[in-house]
Amino acid sequence: MLKTIPEILNKLPGYSIFLKGVLTFKNQEYYIAGGAIRDLILNKSSNIKDIDIFVTQDIYDEVYFEKFVHYLNEFGKVEYGPYGSPRWFPNKGNLFYYDIVPYYKFNVGLGIENNINKILNQFDFTANAIAYDIKNNILLDPIDGIKDINNKILKAVRLDFPDSYISDKIKLSRLSALWFRFMHYSSKLNFVIEPLTLSWIKQNAHRIKELSTFEKYFFSPTINEDLLAVIEN
């Protein structure tokens, strides 16, 4: 798998440009995490529509980070996503994008971390909590996400997120967003939801009422009607 990851990534829109920037601005570490790595492991690289890049960044690195973002903007277009992080579209007419997330911008209500493994421990489900170290060609899998991918199991990383709004701009509960993501990805990936996660989903079935708000800020989730019927009964 590690041998093929760079080869597959190089075929994605803009990746060679991005990688050149990574090698030029060496002060930080760069990790790809989330759905892109999950889909690579599942041999579904054609499903990858965006890439989440986590970047070490503190006050001493700020000037380098800004230069990196400026560099990307020369090859496409940089906007800012719902969490305030740079979102780079390498081709202006293509919807494929890269979310560039400095560590300090990743805040899911549990505090800001300065270590990639601790950040992965704040992800939604284990199959997403895998990171690829771009510079060193290493996979980080602190919560056995690869095992769950191979067994087609959707398992929450944790369920102690605060029941608060995602942000001042996004008036949606963090737990409601988590609920819709569990429902969507269990259907999309055809994964079985493990018992503790399923029990939490059942207890939070009322969050279906926030569907329109979730769709406004994120995407229209795929919800298995049979699963929904089981949960609501």
N, CA, C and O of each residue as an XYZ file, in Angstrom:
932
protein
N       0.827     -1.206      0.000
C       0.000      0.000      0.000
C       0.865      1.262      0.000
O       0.601      2.177     -0.781
N       1.899      1.337      0.861
C       2.726      2.537      0.938
C       3.431      2.827     -0.382
O       3.650      3.986     -0.736
N       3.786      1.765     -1.108
C       4.480      1.958     -2.375
C       3.570      2.591     -3.417
O       4.029      3.340     -4.279
N       2.285      2.290     -3.336
C       1.358      2.767     -4.369
C       0.728      4.121     -4.043
O       0.238      4.803     -4.943
N       0.733      4.520     -2.767
C       0.080      5.782     -2.389
C       0.648      6.981     -3.139
O      -0.130      7.740     -3.716
N       1.992      7.196     -3.163
C       2.506      8.363     -3.904
C       2.134      8.309     -5.383
O       1.820      9.336     -5.985
N       2.170      7.122     -5.964
C       1.837      6.974     -7.385
C       0.394      7.376     -7.660
O       0.111      8.069     -8.638
N      -0.521      6.938     -6.792
C      -1.941      7.276     -6.975
C      -2.175      8.760     -6.726
O      -2.902      9.411     -7.476
N      -1.556      9.297     -5.669
C      -1.743     10.711     -5.353
C      -1.277     11.609     -6.501
O      -1.897     12.633     -6.785
N      -0.196     11.222     -7.152
C       0.341     12.038     -8.240
C      -0.609     12.138     -9.429
O      -0.440     13.004    -10.287
N      -1.603     11.261     -9.485
C      -2.572     11.292    -10.572
C      -3.755     12.213    -10.255
O      -4.575     12.494    -11.129
N      -3.842     12.683     -9.005
C      -4.949     13.547     -8.607
C      -4.697     14.979     -9.067
O      -3.543     15.395     -9.165
N      -5.744     15.735     -9.348
C      -5.577     17.114     -9.829
C      -4.735     17.958     -8.875
O      -5.033     18.050     -7.684
N      -3.694     18.565     -9.405
C      -2.901     19.519     -8.646
C      -1.910     18.934     -7.662
O      -1.184     19.690     -7.017
N      -1.848     17.615     -7.517
C      -1.017     17.060     -6.434
C       0.470     17.339     -6.663
O       1.195     17.625     -5.710
N       0.926     17.262     -7.898
C       2.345     17.502     -8.157
C       2.725     18.938     -7.789
O       3.825     19.186     -7.295
N       1.810     19.879     -8.032
C       2.047     21.274     -7.646
C       2.082     21.394     -6.129
O       2.955     22.053     -5.563
N       1.119     20.746     -5.481
C       1.070     20.772     -4.022
C       2.349     20.180     -3.431
O       2.933     20.752     -2.510
N       2.782     19.036     -3.961
C       3.975     18.368     -3.436
C       5.210     19.242     -3.606
O       6.068     19.276     -2.724
N       5.309     19.936     -4.708
C       6.442     20.845     -4.918
C       6.452     21.916     -3.829
O       7.512     22.274     -3.316
N       5.268     22.427     -3.476
C       5.176     23.400     -2.393
C       5.608     22.822     -1.060
O       6.297     23.482     -0.282
N       5.200     21.581     -0.797
C       5.583     20.903      0.449
C       7.103     20.810      0.550
O       7.679     21.060      1.609
N       7.746     20.450     -0.555
C       9.199     20.278     -0.545
C       9.931     21.618     -0.508
O      11.087     21.684     -0.093
N       9.257     22.684     -0.942
C       9.860     24.017     -0.918
C       9.758     24.642      0.466
O      10.727     25.202      0.978
N       8.563     24.540      1.072
C       8.332     25.123      2.400
C       8.458     24.011      3.441
O       7.467     23.413      3.860
N       9.704     23.750      3.847
C      10.018     22.555      4.623
C       9.808     22.726      6.123
O       9.934     21.755      6.869
N       9.495     23.919      6.577
C       9.439     24.156      8.019
C       8.342     23.372      8.726
O       8.400     23.185      9.942
N       7.343     22.911      7.977
C       6.206     22.246      8.600
C       6.140     20.777      8.194
O       6.799     20.337      7.252
N       5.324     20.038      8.936
C       5.004     18.668      8.564
C       3.637     18.680      7.897
O       2.774     19.484      8.249
N       3.444     17.793      6.939
C       2.201     17.747      6.172
C       1.643     16.329      6.200
O       2.342     15.368      5.881
N       0.381     16.212      6.583
C      -0.277     14.907      6.639
C      -1.599     14.960      5.875
O      -2.388     15.890      6.041
N      -1.825     13.955      5.041
C      -3.151     13.775      4.451
C      -3.919     12.865      5.395
O      -3.409     11.820      5.799
N      -5.138     13.251      5.751
C      -5.933     12.432      6.674
C      -7.388     12.425      6.236
O      -7.817     13.263      5.443
N      -8.134     11.475      6.760
C      -9.568     11.439      6.489
C      -9.956     10.568      5.310
O      -9.336      9.538      5.046
N     -10.997     11.001      4.603
C     -11.619     10.173      3.577
C     -10.723      9.811      2.418
O     -10.875      8.736      1.839
N      -9.777     10.693      2.055
C      -8.901     10.390      0.923
C      -8.050      9.157      1.207
O      -7.918      8.284      0.348
N      -7.474      9.078      2.401
C      -6.658      7.914      2.748
C      -7.527      6.670      2.888
O      -7.137      5.581      2.467
N      -8.699      6.835      3.478
C      -9.652      5.708      3.580
C      -9.966      5.145      2.201
O      -9.943      3.929      2.009
N     -10.258      6.017      1.242
C     -10.616      5.551     -0.089
C      -9.432      4.933     -0.814
O      -9.612      4.014     -1.613
N      -8.222      5.422     -0.550
C      -7.035      4.802     -1.129
C      -6.877      3.364     -0.623
O      -6.568      2.453     -1.390
N      -7.094      3.184      0.677
C      -6.982      1.837      1.264
C      -8.059      0.916      0.703
O      -7.836     -0.282      0.535
N      -9.229      1.484      0.416
C     -10.336      0.709     -0.158
C     -10.199      0.514     -1.670
O     -11.071     -0.078     -2.305
N      -9.097      1.014     -2.244
C      -8.882      0.963     -3.698
C      -9.997      1.680     -4.452
O     -10.440      1.236     -5.511
N     -10.440      2.802     -3.881
C     -11.496      3.599     -4.510
C     -11.006      5.032     -4.721
O     -11.678      5.993     -4.347
N      -9.829      5.154     -5.323
C      -9.262      6.488     -5.512
C     -10.134      7.353     -6.409
O     -10.067      8.580     -6.333
N     -10.960      6.730     -7.266
C     -11.850      7.508     -8.134
C     -12.923      8.237     -7.327
O     -13.555      9.164     -7.834
N     -13.137      7.819     -6.054
C     -14.129      8.475     -5.193
C     -13.599      9.751     -4.543
O     -14.368     10.525     -3.974
N     -12.292      9.970     -4.626
C     -11.687     11.100     -3.934
C     -12.034     12.399     -4.653
O     -11.645     12.603     -5.802
N     -12.763     13.270     -3.974
C     -13.175     14.554     -4.533
C     -12.504     15.728     -3.821
O     -12.552     16.861     -4.299
N     -11.888     15.454     -2.691
C     -11.175     16.495     -1.950
C     -10.166     15.833     -1.034
O     -10.260     14.640     -0.747
N      -9.207     16.611     -0.581
C      -8.142     16.101      0.281
C      -7.973     17.034      1.471
O      -7.902     18.252      1.310
N      -7.908     16.454      2.670
C      -7.659     17.230      3.884
C      -6.184     17.125      4.244
O      -5.667     16.032      4.474
N      -5.514     18.268      4.291
C      -4.095     18.322      4.625
C      -3.944     18.988      5.986
O      -4.380     20.123      6.180
N      -3.328     18.285      6.919
C      -3.073     18.857      8.244
C      -1.611     19.305      8.309
O      -0.695     18.557      7.966
N      -1.421     20.549      8.759
C      -0.108     21.174      8.714
C       0.276     21.667     10.096
O      -0.498     22.366     10.749
N       1.484     21.301     10.546
C       1.971     21.854     11.803
C       2.180     23.342     11.599
O       2.765     23.769     10.603
N       1.701     24.119     12.541
C       1.822     25.566     12.390
C       1.717     26.234     13.743
O       0.755     26.011     14.478
N       2.695     27.048     14.075
C       2.601     27.877     15.278
C       3.080     29.285     14.920
O       3.336     29.568     13.749
N       3.199     30.135     15.872
C       3.517     31.528     15.583
C       4.850     31.672     14.851
O       5.030     32.607     14.071
N       5.776     30.761     15.096
C       7.087     30.849     14.453
C       7.022     30.432     12.983
O       7.881     30.818     12.191
N       6.014     29.652     12.619
C       5.889     29.158     11.253
C       4.913     29.980     10.420
O       4.735     29.707      9.232
N       4.275     30.986     11.028
C       3.175     31.667     10.352
C       3.581     32.246      9.006
O       2.842     32.121      8.029
N       4.738     32.873      8.945
C       5.165     33.490      7.695
C       5.347     32.441      6.612
O       5.040     32.697      5.448
N       5.842     31.261      6.978
C       6.043     30.200      6.006
C       4.704     29.660      5.511
O       4.547     29.354      4.329
N       3.743     29.546      6.426
C       2.429     29.043      6.043
C       1.762     29.999      5.063
O       1.173     29.562      4.074
N       1.849     31.296      5.330
C       1.244     32.283      4.438
C       1.904     32.259      3.064
O       1.230     32.434      2.049
N       3.201     32.045      3.027
C       3.905     31.947      1.746
C       3.446     30.704      0.982
O       3.326     30.725     -0.244
N       3.192     29.633      1.714
C       2.737     28.394      1.087
C       1.357     28.604      0.461
O       1.109     28.174     -0.666
N       0.466     29.262      1.193
C      -0.874     29.537      0.667
C      -0.785     30.451     -0.550
O      -1.501     30.250     -1.531
N       0.087     31.448     -0.492
C       0.268     32.349     -1.634
C       0.778     31.570     -2.843
O       0.340     31.802     -3.970
N       1.695     30.657     -2.603
C       2.220     29.814     -3.688
C       1.086     29.028     -4.349
O       1.012     28.971     -5.576
N       0.210     28.427     -3.558
C      -0.897     27.648     -4.120
C      -1.833     28.533     -4.939
O      -2.344     28.116     -5.978
N      -2.050     29.742     -4.467
C      -2.974     30.653     -5.149
C      -2.475     31.015     -6.550
O      -3.267     31.399     -7.410
N      -1.177     30.895     -6.778
C      -0.628     31.169     -8.100
C      -0.987     30.069     -9.095
O      -0.917     30.271    -10.307
N      -1.371     28.911     -8.578
C      -1.698     27.772     -9.435
C      -3.137     27.331     -9.172
O      -3.373     26.214     -8.713
N      -4.065     28.180     -9.453
C      -5.465     27.857     -9.198
C      -6.135     28.978     -8.431
O      -5.989     30.154     -8.764
N      -6.869     28.601     -7.405
C      -7.645     29.590     -6.639
C      -7.756     29.145     -5.193
O      -8.082     27.991     -4.918
N      -7.487     30.056     -4.270
C      -7.632     29.775     -2.840
C      -8.855     30.503     -2.309
O      -8.969     31.722     -2.442
N      -9.763     29.754     -1.711
C     -10.887     30.332     -0.976
C     -10.746     29.880      0.466
O      -9.714     29.328      0.846
N     -11.777     30.109      1.276
C     -11.720     29.678      2.672
C     -12.971     28.888      2.999
O     -14.088     29.326      2.726
N     -12.768     27.694      3.599
C     -13.860     26.784      3.891
C     -14.670     27.222      5.100
O     -14.400     28.275      5.678
N     -15.673     26.416      5.495
C     -16.568     26.793      6.604
C     -15.873     26.933      7.949
O     -16.408     27.573      8.855
N     -14.676     26.339      8.096
C     -13.953     26.454      9.367
C     -12.862     27.529      9.317
O     -12.109     27.699     10.276
N     -12.783     28.249      8.200
C     -11.826     29.342      8.101
C     -10.451     28.954      7.605
O      -9.535     29.775      7.639
N     -10.279     27.720      7.143
C      -8.992     27.273      6.629
C      -8.927     27.455      5.113
O      -9.962     27.430      4.446
N      -7.724     27.639      4.560
C      -7.597     27.796      3.112
C      -8.095     26.549      2.367
O      -7.823     25.418      2.769
N      -8.817     26.782      1.291
C      -9.316     25.704      0.427
C      -8.809     25.981     -0.988
O      -9.210     26.957     -1.622
N      -7.929     25.115     -1.469
C      -7.268     25.349     -2.754
C      -7.905     24.516     -3.862
O      -7.981     23.290     -3.780
N      -8.358     25.212     -4.894
C      -8.869     24.571     -6.096
C      -7.777     24.661     -7.166
O      -7.539     25.745     -7.700
N      -7.112     23.553     -7.489
C      -6.013     23.631     -8.464
C      -6.470     23.992     -9.868
O      -5.713     24.602    -10.624
N      -7.695     23.627    -10.227
C      -8.259     23.973    -11.529
C      -9.527     24.779    -11.293
O     -10.462     24.298    -10.654
N      -9.560     25.994    -11.802
C     -10.682     26.889    -11.509
C     -12.012     26.333    -12.002
O     -13.060     26.663    -11.446
N     -11.987     25.505    -13.022
C     -13.241     24.952    -13.533
C     -13.575     23.588    -12.978
O     -14.533     22.953    -13.418
N     -12.781     23.121    -11.997
C     -12.959     21.791    -11.430
C     -13.300     21.926     -9.947
O     -12.749     22.789     -9.263
N     -14.196     21.089     -9.449
C     -14.616     21.183     -8.050
C     -13.656     20.492     -7.087
O     -13.828     20.606     -5.873
N     -12.651     19.782     -7.590
C     -11.681     19.100     -6.732
C     -10.899     20.145     -5.931
O     -10.431     21.141     -6.483
N     -10.765     19.903     -4.615
C     -10.059     20.891     -3.792
C      -9.261     20.237     -2.674
O      -9.447     19.065     -2.347
N      -8.370     21.033     -2.101
C      -7.546     20.647     -0.958
C      -7.883     21.583      0.193
O      -7.806     22.800      0.031
N      -8.253     21.048      1.343
C      -8.410     21.857      2.552
C      -7.089     21.822      3.310
O      -6.619     20.755      3.703
N      -6.498     22.985      3.511
C      -5.208     23.095      4.197
C      -5.491     23.516      5.634
O      -5.866     24.662      5.881
N      -5.316     22.607      6.576
C      -5.759     22.848      7.958
C      -4.559     22.917      8.905
O      -3.994     21.879      9.250
N      -4.160     24.116      9.330
C      -3.148     24.204     10.391
C      -3.719     23.585     11.668
O      -4.927     23.635     11.902
N      -2.869     23.016     12.471
C      -3.343     22.350     13.683
C      -4.262     23.240     14.512
O      -5.277     22.782     15.036
N      -3.893     24.533     14.630
C      -4.671     25.403     15.522
C      -6.068     25.676     15.004
O      -6.916     26.165     15.749
N      -6.332     25.364     13.715
C      -7.663     25.560     13.143
C      -8.564     24.346     13.367
O      -9.775     24.427     13.159
N      -7.982     23.224     13.788
C      -8.786     22.019     14.008
C      -9.271     22.003     15.448
O      -8.526     21.674     16.372
N     -10.531     22.364     15.616
C     -11.107     22.434     16.961
C     -12.522     21.869     16.916
O     -13.439     22.502     16.391
N     -12.686     20.686     17.465
C     -14.004     20.032     17.468
C     -14.629     20.084     18.860
O     -15.494     19.275     19.197
N     -14.177     21.049     19.664
C     -14.750     21.240     20.991
C     -14.029     20.519     22.102
O     -14.457     20.559     23.255
N     -12.927     19.852     21.762
C     -12.183     19.087     22.763
C     -10.807     19.683     23.041
O      -9.980     19.068     23.714
N     -10.572     20.863     22.528
C      -9.273     21.500     22.719
C      -8.375     21.310     21.507
O      -8.533     20.360     20.741
N      -7.430     22.229     21.347
C      -6.508     22.200     20.221
C      -5.292     21.347     20.570
O      -4.715     21.484     21.650
N      -4.909     20.469     19.652
C      -3.771     19.583     19.870
C      -2.622     19.983     18.952
O      -2.832     20.618     17.919
N      -1.406     19.604     19.339
C      -0.231     19.919     18.524
C       0.489     18.650     18.058
O       1.685     18.666     17.764
N      -0.268     17.556     18.000
C       0.300     16.268     17.614
C      -0.701     15.561     16.713
O      -1.886     15.503     17.040
N      -0.248     15.026     15.589
C      -1.173     14.448     14.618
C      -1.920     13.244     15.184
O      -3.093     13.052     14.862
N      -1.281     12.438     16.009
C      -1.985     11.286     16.583
C      -3.108     11.723     17.515
O      -4.161     11.088     17.562
N      -2.888     12.800     18.251
C      -3.939     13.320     19.131
C      -5.068     13.933     18.316
O      -6.232     13.860     18.710
N      -4.729     14.533     17.186
C      -5.757     15.070     16.308
C      -6.606     13.941     15.736
O      -7.831     14.050     15.686
N      -5.969     12.867     15.309
C      -6.715     11.708     14.781
C      -7.650     11.144     15.844
O      -8.707     10.603     15.521
N      -7.267     11.268     17.096
C      -8.112     10.786     18.196
C      -9.324     11.673     18.432
O     -10.122     11.402     19.329
N      -9.474     12.745     17.627
C     -10.656     13.601     17.697
C     -11.472     13.515     16.398
O     -12.357     14.340     16.170
N     -11.182     12.534     15.559
C     -11.926     12.343     14.324
C     -13.262     11.669     14.609
O     -13.553     11.296     15.745
N     -14.075     11.518     13.554
C     -15.416     10.957     13.736
C     -15.418      9.440     13.857
O     -15.879      8.914     14.870
N     -14.917      8.720     12.855
C     -14.885      7.258     12.964
C     -13.520      6.725     12.532
O     -12.786      7.383     11.795
N     -13.199      5.537     12.997
C     -11.829      5.032     12.912
C     -11.305      4.904     11.485
O     -10.111      5.092     11.249
N     -12.175      4.589     10.533
C     -11.729      4.436      9.142
C     -11.227      5.751      8.573
O     -10.489      5.757      7.588
N     -11.617      6.865      9.180
C     -11.132      8.180      8.764
C      -9.905      8.623      9.545
O      -9.200      9.539      9.124
N      -9.645      7.986     10.672
C      -8.595      8.430     11.591
C      -7.242      7.818     11.231
O      -6.565      7.227     12.072
N      -6.872      7.972      9.981
C      -5.608      7.464      9.452
C      -4.939      8.618      8.723
O      -5.600      9.358      7.994
N      -3.642      8.778      8.911
C      -2.934      9.884      8.267
C      -1.740      9.365      7.483
O      -1.109      8.371      7.842
N      -1.456     10.074      6.401
C      -0.295      9.760      5.569
C       0.705     10.899      5.678
O       0.398     12.043      5.340
N       1.902     10.578      6.153
C       2.991     11.538      6.283
C       3.607     11.722      4.896
O       4.313     10.847      4.397
N       3.325     12.883      4.277
C       3.739     13.107      2.894
C       5.254     13.062      2.739
O       5.766     12.439      1.809
N       5.967     13.713      3.639
C       7.420     13.804      3.499
C       8.118     12.463      3.688
O       9.087     12.157      2.994
N       7.626     11.670      4.623
C       8.326     10.438      5.005
C       7.681      9.160      4.489
O       8.181      8.065      4.745
N       6.552      9.295      3.750
C       5.865      8.134      3.184
C       5.544      7.097      4.267
O       5.898      5.923      4.155
N       4.863      7.567      5.316
C       4.505      6.713      6.448
C       3.002      6.833      6.706
O       2.443      7.928      6.641
N       2.355      5.710      6.996
C       0.953      5.721      7.416
C       0.883      5.708      8.934
O       1.562      4.913      9.583
N       0.069      6.579      9.499
C      -0.159      6.609     10.945
C      -1.570      6.101     11.212
O      -2.542      6.637     10.679
N      -1.675      5.078     12.031
C      -2.969      4.425     12.287
C      -3.096      4.128     13.780
O      -3.079      2.965     14.183
N      -3.226      5.181     14.610
C      -3.193      4.979     16.062
C      -4.440      4.313     16.640
O      -4.416      3.871     17.789
N      -5.542      4.230     15.865
C      -6.791      3.699     16.434
C      -7.270      2.483     15.643
O      -8.459      2.165     15.656
N      -6.354      1.806     14.956
C      -6.683      0.578     14.202
C      -7.762      0.810     13.145
O      -8.643     -0.026     12.945
N      -7.680      1.943     12.484
C      -8.652      2.231     11.442
C      -8.549      1.289     10.249
O      -9.564      0.935      9.649
N      -7.326      0.880      9.901
C      -7.138     -0.027      8.755
C      -7.815     -1.365      9.030
O      -8.421     -1.957      8.136
N      -7.713     -1.833     10.253
C      -8.381     -3.084     10.634
C      -9.891     -2.963     10.442
O     -10.523     -3.877      9.913
N     -10.467     -1.849     10.865
C     -11.913     -1.654     10.716
C     -12.306     -1.500      9.254
O     -13.387     -1.935      8.857
N     -11.442     -0.885      8.448
C     -11.713     -0.800      7.009
C     -11.755     -2.199      6.405
O     -12.664     -2.530      5.644
N     -10.773     -3.004      6.748
C     -10.707     -4.362      6.195
C     -11.900     -5.210      6.621
O     -12.343     -6.087      5.880
N     -12.419     -4.941      7.824
C     -13.577     -5.686      8.328
C     -14.903     -4.998      8.011
O     -15.969     -5.480      8.395
N     -14.826     -3.855      7.300
C     -16.009     -3.084      6.897
C     -16.891     -2.731      8.105
O     -18.098     -2.972      8.115
N     -16.246     -2.160      9.106
C     -16.923     -1.757     10.339
C     -16.829     -0.246     10.508
O     -15.755      0.340     10.373
N     -17.961      0.374     10.803
C     -17.958      1.790     11.148
C     -17.998      1.894     12.671
O     -18.954      1.462     13.314
N     -16.958      2.466     13.223
C     -16.816      2.557     14.680
C     -16.425      3.983     15.059
O     -15.458      4.529     14.528
N     -17.173      4.577     15.971
C     -16.849      5.928     16.431
C     -15.488      5.936     17.113
O     -15.151      5.014     17.856
N     -14.720      6.968     16.860
C     -13.463      7.147     17.583
C     -13.760      7.453     19.044
O     -13.119      6.917     19.949
N     -14.743      8.324     19.259
C     -15.166      8.702     20.604
C     -16.545      9.341     20.496
O     -16.979      9.715     19.406
N     -17.229      9.463     21.626
C     -18.582     10.019     21.613
C     -18.769     11.083     22.696
O     -19.889     11.343     23.134
N     -17.673     11.689     23.117
C     -17.747     12.684     24.193
C     -17.599     14.111     23.670
O     -17.161     15.000     24.399
N     -17.964     14.328     22.407
C     -17.934     15.682     21.867
C     -19.011     16.529     22.556
O     -20.069     16.008     22.909
N     -18.759     17.804     22.747
C     -19.772     18.666     23.385
C     -20.963     18.884     22.461
O     -20.811     18.971     21.243
N     -22.144     18.971     23.053
C     -23.361     19.222     22.269
C     -23.532     20.729     22.129
O     -24.450     21.330     22.688
N     -22.612     21.321     21.360
C     -22.610     22.768     21.157
C     -22.559     23.050     19.660
O     -22.292     22.149     18.864
N     -22.812     24.291     19.279
C     -22.731     24.655     17.870
C     -21.312     24.452     17.349
O     -20.332     24.632     18.072
N     -21.229     24.074     16.078
C     -19.929     23.884     15.452
C     -19.115     25.173     15.492
O     -17.918     25.147     15.776
N     -19.759     26.287     15.212
C     -19.091     27.585     15.284
C     -20.148     28.670     15.381
O     -21.347     28.395     15.336
N     -19.687     29.907     15.515
C     -20.626     31.032     15.557
C     -21.384     31.161     14.239
O     -22.528     31.616     14.216
N     -20.741     30.756     13.141
C     -21.363     30.874     11.823
C     -22.213     29.654     11.471
O     -23.160     29.760     10.691
N     -21.884     28.518     12.036
C     -22.588     27.274     11.694
C     -23.447     26.857     12.872
O     -22.952     26.257     13.827
N     -24.719     27.170     12.809
C     -25.630     26.891     13.921
C     -26.170     25.467     13.815
O     -27.361     25.237     13.603
N     -25.257     24.539     13.969
C     -25.579     23.115     13.937
C     -24.814     22.435     15.054
O     -23.622     22.687     15.231
N     -25.479     21.580     15.807
C     -24.819     20.870     16.895
C     -23.721     19.955     16.357
O     -23.888     19.309     15.323
N     -22.617     19.911     17.058
C     -21.530     19.002     16.687
C     -22.033     17.554     16.668
O     -21.662     16.771     15.793
N     -22.883     17.206     17.643
C     -23.377     15.839     17.722
C     -24.330     15.519     16.578
O     -24.373     14.381     16.112
N     -25.085     16.496     16.126
C     -25.970     16.274     14.988
C     -25.153     16.047     13.722
O     -25.477     15.180     12.911
N     -24.090     16.833     13.559
C     -23.208     16.640     12.403
C     -22.592     15.248     12.443
O     -22.482     14.581     11.414
N     -22.194     14.813     13.629
C     -21.615     13.474     13.794
C     -22.642     12.405     13.439
O     -22.318     11.423     12.770
N     -23.875     12.598     13.885
C     -24.954     11.629     13.619
C     -25.170     11.463     12.118
O     -25.273     10.337     11.630
N     -25.240     12.564     11.386
C     -25.449     12.481      9.940
C     -24.255     11.851      9.237
O     -24.430     11.131      8.254
N     -23.064     12.107      9.717
C     -21.879     11.505      9.095
C     -21.871      9.993      9.304
O     -21.533      9.239      8.391
N     -22.241      9.553     10.498
C     -22.332      8.109     10.736
C     -23.349      7.463      9.793
O     -23.070      6.434      9.176
N     -24.513      8.069      9.689
C     -25.572      7.531      8.841
C     -25.144      7.502      7.373
O     -25.353      6.514      6.669
N     -24.546      8.599      6.933
C     -24.150      8.713      5.528
C     -23.063      7.709      5.162
O     -23.187      6.979      4.178
N     -22.003      7.679      5.955
C     -20.867      6.854      5.565
C     -21.100      5.366      5.787
O     -20.501      4.544      5.093
N     -21.946      5.005      6.727
C     -22.272      3.581      6.856
C     -22.983      3.097      5.601
O     -22.778      1.965      5.164
N     -23.827      3.962      5.018
C     -24.532      3.608      3.780
C     -23.603      3.684      2.577
O     -23.574      2.767      1.757
N     -22.845      4.769      2.466
C     -21.975      4.972      1.315
C     -20.913      3.885      1.205
O     -20.614      3.412      0.108
N     -20.343      3.487      2.346
C     -19.257      2.513      2.346
C     -19.750      1.082      2.508
O     -18.983      0.129      2.369
N     -21.057      0.942      2.807
C     -21.627     -0.376      3.094
C     -20.902     -1.035      4.267
O     -20.548     -2.213      4.217
N     -20.690     -0.247      5.323
C     -20.043     -0.719      6.544
C     -21.116     -1.063      7.576
O     -22.175     -0.438      7.626
N     -20.822     -2.057      8.386
C     -21.689     -2.417      9.511
C     -21.329     -1.522     10.689
O     -20.151     -1.357     11.004
N     -22.322     -0.948     11.337
C     -22.080     -0.076     12.488
C     -21.897     -0.937     13.731
O     -22.755     -1.755     14.062
N     -20.790     -0.749     14.405
C     -20.513     -1.582     15.588
C     -21.489     -1.216     16.716
O     -22.020     -0.106     16.726
N     -21.736     -2.138     17.671
C     -22.837     -2.006     18.638
C     -22.871     -0.710     19.441
O     -23.935     -0.101     19.547
N     -21.746     -0.260     20.015
C     -21.775      0.941     20.843
C     -22.108      2.180     20.008
O     -22.850      3.059     20.447
N     -21.553      2.231     18.810
C     -21.850      3.362     17.916
C     -23.315      3.329     17.505
O     -23.975      4.368     17.460
N     -23.824      2.136     17.205
C     -25.226      2.002     16.811
C     -26.156      2.400     17.949
O     -27.182      3.041     17.721
N     -25.801      2.022     19.170
C     -26.617      2.388     20.332
C     -26.685      3.906     20.468
O     -27.748      4.457     20.756
N     -25.550      4.585     20.260
C     -25.528      6.052     20.335
C     -26.392      6.652     19.227
O     -27.120      7.616     19.464
N     -26.316      6.096     18.035
C     -27.121      6.586     16.913
C     -28.610      6.463     17.239
O     -29.384      7.375     16.952
N     -29.010      5.354     17.831
C     -30.415      5.159     18.199
C     -30.852      6.184     19.234
O     -31.947      6.740     19.146
N     -29.989      6.430     20.216
C     -30.327      7.388     21.275
C     -30.443      8.815     20.737
O     -31.078      9.672     21.352
N     -29.831      9.054     19.600
C     -29.812     10.397     19.021
C     -30.612     10.489     17.730
O     -30.345     11.348     16.890
N     -31.586      9.612     17.574
C     -32.390      9.593     16.345
C     -33.121     10.918     16.110
O     -33.438     11.257     14.969
N     -33.387     11.661     17.176
C     -34.095     12.935     17.027
C     -33.313     13.950     16.201
O     -33.874     14.954     15.761
N     -32.031     13.699     15.987
C     -31.202     14.659     15.252
C     -31.530     14.705     13.767
O     -31.044     15.581     13.053
N     -32.347     13.773     13.296
C     -32.810     13.809     11.919
C     -33.529     15.131     11.630
O     -33.608     15.561     10.480
N     -34.050     15.769     12.681
C     -34.775     17.042     12.518
C     -33.871     18.161     12.011
O     -34.353     19.170     11.497
N     -32.578     17.983     12.153
C     -31.640     19.019     11.717
C     -31.089     18.750     10.312
O     -30.061     19.306      9.927
N     -31.765     17.911      9.565
C     -31.282     17.536      8.234
C     -31.062     18.754      7.336
O     -30.013     18.878      6.703
N     -32.032     19.637      7.279
C     -31.915     20.784      6.371
C     -30.734     21.682      6.756
O     -30.077     22.246      5.881
N     -30.465     21.815      8.046
C     -29.335     22.629      8.492
C     -28.018     21.974      8.110
O     -27.087     22.650      7.673
N     -27.939     20.656      8.274
C     -26.734     19.929      7.873
C     -26.495     20.094      6.377
O     -25.368     20.344      5.950
N     -27.544     19.956      5.584
C     -27.424     20.085      4.130
C     -26.984     21.493      3.729
O     -26.247     21.666      2.759
N     -27.432     22.483      4.469
C     -27.083     23.872      4.156
C     -25.581     24.102      4.234
O     -25.012     24.792      3.388
N     -24.943     23.530      5.238
C     -23.529     23.805      5.464
C     -22.593     22.740      4.907
O     -21.417     23.015      4.667
N     -23.102     21.526      4.699
C     -22.216     20.444      4.303
C     -22.681     19.776      3.007
O     -22.355     20.263      1.924
N     -23.417     18.697      3.086
C     -23.837     17.977      1.890
C     -25.138     17.249      2.191
O     -25.568     17.179      3.342
N     -25.760     16.709      1.152
C     -26.998     15.935      1.349
C     -26.616     14.503      1.666
O     -26.143     13.782      0.788
N     -26.812     14.080      2.901
C     -26.364     12.740      3.291
C     -27.233     11.634      2.704
O     -28.439     11.798      2.520
N     -26.596     10.512      2.416
C     -27.322      9.309      2.035
C     -27.728      8.587      3.310
O     -26.881      8.243      4.134
N     -29.021      8.361      3.469
C     -29.510      7.703      4.688
C     -30.268      6.446      4.296
O     -31.259      6.502      3.568
N     -29.795      5.332      4.781
C     -30.448      4.058      4.517
C     -31.802      4.030      5.230
O     -31.872      4.110      6.456
N     -32.870      3.917      4.448
C     -34.223      3.976      5.026
C     -34.502      2.811      5.962
O     -35.195      2.971      6.966
N     -33.963      1.635      5.638
C     -34.157      0.465      6.517
C     -33.465      0.686      7.853
O     -34.011      0.368      8.909
N     -32.259      1.235      7.792
C     -31.530      1.519      9.030
C     -32.259      2.583      9.833
O     -32.370      2.473     11.054
N     -32.753      3.605      9.162
C     -33.490      4.660      9.856
C     -34.736      4.124     10.534
O     -35.069      4.539     11.644
N     -35.425      3.205      9.875
C     -36.639      2.615     10.461
C     -36.298      1.835     11.725
O     -37.031      1.891     12.713
N     -35.182      1.109     11.691
C     -34.752      0.339     12.867
C     -34.411      1.274     14.013
O     -34.756      1.006     15.164
N     -33.735      2.370     13.701
C     -33.300      3.314     14.716
C     -34.492      4.018     15.363
O     -34.510      4.230     16.575
N     -35.472      4.375     14.563
C     -36.613      5.135     15.079
C     -37.627      4.292     15.818
O     -38.507      4.843     16.480
N     -37.537      2.974     15.729
C     -38.499      2.091     16.417
C     -37.961      1.630     17.755
O     -38.634      0.885     18.467
